[in-house]
Amino acid sequence: MPLRINTKSHKQYNADAFTEVDYIDLIKIYNSLKDGMSKPEDWFDKEKKKTAKSNLSGLLKKRKKLIKKNLKSRIKRVI
């Protein structure tokens, strides 16, 4: 899979098509970030990972139901 660089201008570059001008632009972005003149959000799109969160949420809900079920069965045995 080729390396892709996503910026807010929606430009995507293949590593094979990367030129010296593109490299200079990245150096300018790096220097701006390093000097505190801009933030990463100013230059790069933030990837959202909703699938991982929703999957984890579902697993936690299932686990909670199993725990409740086990506790109820234990309480019935004691009583």
C-alpha positions as CSV (number, residue, x, y, z in Angstrom):
1,M,0.0,0.0,0.0
2,P,1.5,3.3,-1.0
3,L,2.2,6.0,1.6
4,R,-0.5,8.8,1.4
5,I,-0.3,12.2,3.0
6,N,-3.7,13.8,3.6
7,T,-4.0,17.6,4.2
8,K,-7.0,19.7,4.6
9,S,-6.6,20.8,1.0
10,H,-7.6,17.2,0.2
11,K,-4.4,16.5,-1.7
12,Q,-3.2,13.0,-1.7
13,Y,0.3,12.0,-2.8
14,N,1.7,8.7,-3.7
15,A,5.2,8.2,-2.4
16,D,6.3,7.5,-6.0
17,A,4.9,10.9,-7.2
18,F,6.3,12.9,-4.3
19,T,8.5,15.8,-5.5
20,E,11.1,18.1,-4.0
21,V,8.4,20.8,-3.9
22,D,6.1,18.6,-1.8
23,Y,9.0,17.8,0.5
24,I,9.7,21.6,1.0
25,D,6.0,22.1,1.8
26,L,6.2,19.4,4.5
27,I,9.3,21.0,5.9
28,K,7.4,24.3,6.1
29,I,4.5,22.6,7.9
30,Y,6.9,20.9,10.3
31,N,8.6,24.2,11.1
32,S,5.3,25.9,11.7
33,L,4.2,23.1,14.1
34,K,7.5,23.1,15.9
35,D,7.5,26.9,16.4
36,G,3.9,26.8,17.7
37,M,2.6,28.9,14.9
38,S,0.0,26.3,13.9
39,K,-1.6,23.1,15.3
40,P,-1.8,19.7,13.6
41,E,-5.5,20.3,13.1
42,D,-4.7,23.2,10.8
43,W,-2.8,21.0,8.4
44,F,-4.1,17.4,8.7
45,D,-7.5,15.8,8.8
46,K,-8.2,14.0,12.0
47,E,-9.2,10.4,11.4
48,K,-12.3,9.2,13.3
49,K,-12.3,5.7,14.7
50,K,-16.0,5.3,15.6
51,T,-16.0,1.6,14.7
52,A,-13.6,0.7,17.4
53,K,-15.5,2.7,20.1
54,S,-18.9,1.3,19.1
55,N,-17.4,-2.3,19.1
56,L,-15.9,-1.8,22.5
57,S,-19.2,-0.3,23.8
58,G,-21.1,-3.4,22.5
59,L,-18.6,-5.7,24.2
60,L,-18.9,-3.9,27.5
61,K,-22.7,-4.1,27.4
62,K,-22.6,-7.8,26.8
63,R,-20.1,-8.3,29.6
64,K,-22.3,-6.2,31.9
65,K,-25.3,-8.4,31.1
66,L,-23.4,-11.6,31.7
67,I,-22.2,-10.3,35.1
68,K,-25.8,-9.3,36.1
69,K,-27.1,-12.7,35.0
70,N,-24.4,-14.6,37.0
71,L,-25.0,-12.4,40.1
72,K,-28.8,-13.1,39.9
73,S,-28.2,-16.8,39.6
74,R,-25.9,-16.8,42.6
75,I,-28.3,-14.8,44.7
76,K,-31.1,-17.3,43.9
77,R,-28.9,-20.1,45.0
78,V,-28.1,-18.4,48.3
79,I,-31.8,-17.6,49.1
